């Protein structure tokens, strides 16, 4: 199948029932034929940008579901801003997003003063470093950002994973 720069299609908004780690996720399905127009032969996750109805999106991951099909999860912010709910429909216009989102400057600056945490952070795969960065940058206020940075650094120094670090009571 020939590669296209952009695809546009109508999708039903769905919600997983009991599906392991995906239980309760709201998503749209991207059939293999549609995904192959963007990234022919790709069976792994890749990022897209574009719009879901009138909601602009970027750096959103398409997640493989097997047999060449993918899903695009609709997180709570996307559902709220776009007014999306399971059972509805939307028009998706998507293209591959090759841009690289920088890691949190606040986290990187604070890691300079915490060599143990910095070494453990740098040893993580880029995707895992992005979990920390995205969580910090998603905070609405400076105080919350600073608390999250502290949780990350303390968690890294203690050898905790991301989930355990986010639950630290500091």
HELIX and SHEET records of a PDB file:
HELIX    1   1 UNK A   20  UNK A   22  5                                   3    
HELIX    2   2 UNK A   32  UNK A   38  1                                   7    
HELIX    3   3 UNK A   76  UNK A   82  1                                   7    
HELIX    4   4 UNK A  105  UNK A  111  1                                   7    
HELIX    5   5 UNK A  115  UNK A  123  1                                   9    
HELIX    6   6 UNK A  126  UNK A  137  1                                  12    
HELIX    7   7 UNK A  142  UNK A  157  1                                  16    
HELIX    8   8 UNK A  162  UNK A  166  1                                   5    
SHEET    1   A 7 UNK A   7  UNK A  15  0                                        
SHEET    2   A 7 UNK A  26  UNK A  30 -1                                        
SHEET    3   A 7 UNK A  69  UNK A  73 -1                                        
SHEET    4   A 7 UNK A  55  UNK A  66 -1                                        
SHEET    5   A 7 UNK A  46  UNK A  52 -1                                        
SHEET    6   A 7 UNK A  89  UNK A  96 -1                                        
SHEET    7   A 7 UNK A   7  UNK A  15 -1                                        
END                                                                             
